[in-house]
Amino acid sequence: MNLGEEERKAMVSLEIERAKNIIGEIDYLQQGELWSNIATRLYYAVFHSVSALMIHDGHKVSTHKGSHILFSQLYIKTGKLPQKYSELYKQLEIIRNNGDYNCYYDVKQEEIKDCISPAKEMIETIAEMIKD
């Protein structure tokens, strides 16, 4: 990625801030039992944190699928991050796609609730990795 140092830092900061802001919405959405919305917001929070990590390390982020593949190659297979984060990212993508694109499908509490704490943990772990 051809970014100047200050521009790169700004983008990383904005991406991780976006992820944290989205996570901040989750408690409110739980109160309303808006499970499909929670699935979508959790997926995007993880996506933005992964984007922050890749931008931080100078990698180009262009598509959702490419982001997941590159994340797995650069951070999971190398042992920099645990396999459970790749599995969570994929699980959230599947749940979000089902909830967003299948009008006959409603995300249920039991399939998304257990993803909330791990997503928060993943975002915090990535935030620690990108501290300059």
Summary of the structure (lengths in Angstrom):
residues: 132
radius of gyration: 14.7
end to end distance: 18.2
largest distance: 46.3
contacts: 395
relative contact order: 0.17
helix: 77%
strand: 0%
